[in-house]
Amino acid sequence: MENPEDIEEILSVHWPHIFASVDSSSPITLTKLSIRNWLISSPTGQSYILKSTSTSSSINSIDFELQYLIDLNQFFANEYRVPIPIATINQLNHATGRFWLYEYIDGKVYADNDTTHLFDERELISLAKCTSKYHQFLMTHSPSLATNKRSTTREHLLEELKQAAVIHYSLFFSFLIIDFCSIQESIPQSNSNSTTTTTTTTTNDSTNGIDVVSQYFIGCYPLLCRLLRDSLSRQQKTNIIRSYPIHRNLRPSKVVWSRDNRVVALLDFENVNHDTLWRDLAVCLSTFCTSSSPSIITDVDRMRIFIEEYMKQMSGGTARVSSQTEQEVFQLIVDEIILCACEDFTLIYWQYIHQRDKFQGLKAMEFYYKRALWHAEHALKK
């Protein structure tokens, strides 16, 4: 985002009724929190967050996000908070289609990689209550929020895995053919001992013909495909096809807690996209119900604490998730965790092939492969 002088200019032009003057007699304090977030502390003691959108975001997308937040805030009716835009001097929710301002929401926010805090039963119940309230908003607010179409991510995921595997199996076998031809050309016709030596050396070289990352991908491919097919097959039997514009990133860094460890607010809705409610729950539980972060293993007992309260709230609220039992919901969420892990694994490999500068490393691929495998072998059986 722009430097402090640019931020001061944006505030004084678009929100002069909030920041009457920006000068030495009434200074404001600017703190850069992230690439798109600035904390503004005013002389009155009130704090604000100025957010900027991605340069690729359209006016329609930011309009949708901000109206979504306004409607959700009304639905929460002071029980929980979300960022809501403060109108500009021209009574618009954003400035120039890029910037919007909201009141800072005070409270505790845990980092996603915080290994010092283990969310206990009371906190998980509070989180379940807030999440269920949010999902009831999605289910009842407006028909335009729901769709019978699933997210296209999963439809393409298996195909992407197949395409990548075909490319690299072909590459692998082409190396074998080239090496085989080299072997044939280099075999001394009169010396069988030399033949053995040459063949052994060249075979070792052919193993190095395809890079380590691609070798790892090819090795993981058969099992990942089976896990994907099994999880998708179980989901298709549930008749749950409705999708909503869900948060998609309900992690510790997106939840604000009070001093007595109650959820008071949800943050960062810029990645809202259509998917099932199970996707929200899978991301949430795979980050809140672990003993370390990131973790391959999800604590099943703590998952069940959350799910029990979530289903209780949904059955007594304005909307019902479905007629499923807690065990069926648990299995659906575990399947979604497996799908999420497969997607992340595939995305990282896609980065390796197409955006090498953003590649997260072989260890990241190993992490998501092991997470998918653990949940298939252990969580589904509990």
Secondary structure, 3 states (H helix, E strand, C coil): CCCHHHHHHHHHHHCCCCCCCCCCCCCCEEEEEECCEEEEECCCCCEEEEEECCCCCCHHHHHHHHHHHHHHHHHHCCCCECCCCCCCCCCCCCECCCEEEEECCCCECCCCCCCCCCCCHHHHHHHHHHHHHHHHHHHHCCHHHCECCCCHHHHHHHHHHHHHHHHHHHHHHHHHHHHHHHHHHHCCCCCHHHHHHHHHHHHHHHHCCCCHHHHHHHHHHHHHHHHHHHHHHHHHCCCCCCEEEECCCCCHHHEEECCCCCEEEECCCCCCEEECHHHHHHHHHHHHCCCCCCCCCCCHHHHHHHHHHHHHHHHHCCCCCCCCCHHHHHHHHHHHHHHHHHHHHHHHHHHHHHCHHHCCCHHHHHHHHHHHHHHHHCHHHC
